[in-house]
Amino acid sequence: MDSQDSITLRSIHFLPEDGNSEYLLTNLMPEQLETGRFMELYRLRWGVESKYRELKNRLEIESFSSIKPVSIRQFFLLQCICLT
């Protein structure tokens, strides 16, 4: 993106059950996705994101000891086996 390009974002403010204010940014405008539906999808997606974060941390995905794709693949598969 060069300096002349721009992107329009929409901010959605909400209060989760814990009472802390949260803001979400999206490039989907209200006519494309109304706020209520956005929040439904966000809640559904949150479980997926949480599970991904858990797996990433447990499998130590970001701390491979090699740069070779075959070694990384072997390490990842070994971690998966050890996790089960």
NORDA-V291691 format. One record per backbone hydrogen bond with DSSP energy under -1.0 kcal/mol. CO is the residue of the C=O (numbers start at 0). NH is the residue of the N-H. Records with the same first field share a line. If there is no record, write none. Layout:
CO=NH, NH
This chain:
1=4
9=25
11=23
13=21
15=18
19=15
21=13
23=11
25=9
28=31, 32
33=37
34=38
35=39
36=40
37=41
38=42
39=43
40=44
41=45
44=48
45=49
46=50
47=51
48=52
49=53
50=54
51=55
52=56
53=57
54=58
55=60
59=62
67=71
68=72
69=73
70=74
71=75
72=76
73=77
74=78
75=79
76=80
77=81
78=82
79=83
